[in-house]
Amino acid sequence: MTALVLALVAGAVVGLALGGLGGGGSVLAVPALIYLLDFTPAAATTASLLIVTVTSATALSAYGRAGHVRWKAGGLFAAAGLLPAAAAGAAAARLPQAALTIAFAAFAALAAIRMLRPRGALAGRGAAEVHPAKAAAVGAGLGVVTGLLGVGGGFLAVPALVTVLAFDMQAAIGTSLLVITANSLASLSTRGATFSGLDWSVIAPFAAAAILAAWDGKRLASKVSGALLQRVFGGTLLAVAAFMLVDTLV
């Protein structure tokens, strides 16, 4: 029963993050699965991809109906990351567990720094001309992060969409969900060997709670200051990163 409650609570937090910020689901899901629900790092990254895929698709539908998804540009951005995500996903199964945990903590810290930056710092170059080659390179980099660490890359996708493709914040959040969904699906396609050991009695309620909370996250984003959400979430991410590094290295 305790595991069920923890899965529901963690799933709700993940759903709120994805629905409200367009990212952050995996950055919270992976440590929750490892430290609260006793998953191994490899199993946690695979389970996280499953949870984030279905939750992002749900939030994507809500943003799409509101007209906050740029399907063509987002599709091109996501397409550049599909093959890198698949290749990195295959490589992840061969890496040491400690290396995955340390890499994930480093990614969480980077994401936190991005989120703690003032919004103006992200949006200041919004009028710059879009360079397709640069957009493809950033999309490919996000694909590698997704496949290797089991994260959707939303916390990097949102600032990248703002600075590289000159999206406004609402469009960046909505379109990042398209990128997350596509990259997560590509990475999952290479992780068949890690599916057999997953605890579906935990993953199912975790995912269900995340899906329901994603709708609330979308509504919350329209009522709460985006800058405040970013600061709170950025501080949480730094704490998560520090805890994971200390636990692994000490």
Buried (B, 14 or more C-beta within 10 A) or exposed (E): EEBBEBBBBBBBBBBBBBBBBBBBBBBBBBBBBBBBBEBBBBBBBBBBBBBBBBBBBBBBBBBBEEEBBBEEBBBBBBBBBBBBBBBBBBEBBEBEBEEBBBBBBBBBBBBBBBBBBEBEEBBEEBEEEEEEEBBBEBBBBBBBBBBBBBBBBBBBBBBBBBBBBBBEBBBBBBBBBBBBBBBBBBBBBBBEEBEEEBBEEBBBBBBBBBBBBBBBBBEBBEEEEBEEBBBEBBEBBBEBBBBBBEEBEE
